[in-house]
Amino acid sequence: MKNVSITVTEAARNFADCINRVRYQDTTFVLMKNGTPVARLVPNRETVCTGRDLLEALAGSRLSADEAEEWQKDLEHARGTIKPPVNKWR
């Protein structure tokens, strides 16, 4: 991954190019304002597992009674402790 420092003005003037370089060339841009870093444009590496993904992954598996019971306990624990993702765009 390549890090590039540019001014906020340069980023604004070349925004589409910056986004393309972030996506296709794995470039990270550090946006500078008056010589101080204020923001970053970084590739989004976040992956999300949906319920459908989990269903497909588990569809072909066969669990013993003990494994199924342990899995049920793990699932209940996860439901009680894992928070839903935050909507970053609000």
C-alpha positions in Angstrom: 0.0 0.0 0.0 1.3 3.4 -1.0 0.8 6.6 1.2 0.6 9.9 -0.5 0.3 13.3 1.2 -1.7 16.0 -0.7 -3.3 19.2 0.2 -7.1 19.4 0.6 -7.2 21.7 -2.4 -5.4 19.1 -4.6 -7.7 16.4 -3.4 -10.8 18.5 -4.2 -9.5 19.4 -7.7 -8.6 15.7 -8.4 -11.2 13.9 -6.4 -12.3 11.3 -9.0 -8.6 10.4 -9.7 -7.9 10.1 -6.0 -10.9 7.8 -5.5 -9.8 5.7 -8.5 -6.3 5.4 -7.1 -7.6 4.4 -3.7 -9.8 1.7 -5.2 -7.6 0.3 -7.9 -4.0 1.0 -6.8 -4.4 0.6 -3.1 -3.2 4.1 -2.5 -3.9 5.9 0.8 -4.1 9.7 0.7 -3.3 11.9 3.7 -5.1 15.2 3.3 -3.1 18.2 4.6 -4.5 21.6 5.6 -1.9 24.2 6.4 0.8 21.5 6.7 -1.3 19.5 9.2 -2.9 16.1 8.4 -6.7 16.4 8.8 -8.1 13.3 7.0 -7.3 10.2 5.1 -8.8 8.5 2.0 -8.1 4.8 2.5 -9.2 1.6 0.7 -12.3 0.0 2.3 -11.3 -3.5 3.3 -14.3 -4.1 5.5 -16.1 -7.3 4.9 -19.6 -8.1 6.1 -21.0 -11.6 6.7 -24.8 -11.6 6.2 -27.2 -14.1 7.6 -27.6 -15.5 4.1 -23.8 -16.0 3.9 -23.8 -17.9 7.2 -26.8 -20.0 6.1 -24.9 -21.0 2.9 -21.7 -21.8 4.8 -23.6 -24.0 7.3 -25.9 -25.7 4.8 -23.5 -28.5 4.0 -22.1 -29.1 7.4 -23.2 -31.9 9.7 -22.7 -31.4 13.5 -22.9 -34.0 16.2 -25.3 -33.3 19.0 -22.5 -32.0 21.3 -21.2 -29.7 18.5 -24.7 -28.4 17.8 -25.2 -27.7 21.5 -21.9 -25.8 21.8 -22.7 -23.9 18.6 -26.0 -22.9 20.0 -24.3 -21.6 23.2 -21.8 -19.7 21.2 -24.6 -18.1 19.0 -26.5 -17.0 22.1 -23.4 -15.5 23.6 -22.6 -13.7 20.4 -26.1 -12.3 20.1 -25.8 -10.9 23.6 -22.4 -9.3 23.2 -22.0 -8.3 19.6 -23.4 -4.8 18.7 -24.8 -4.2 15.2 -22.7 -2.1 12.8 -23.0 1.6 13.1 -24.2 3.5 10.0 -21.2 5.6 9.1 -23.3 7.9 6.8 -25.6 9.4 9.4 
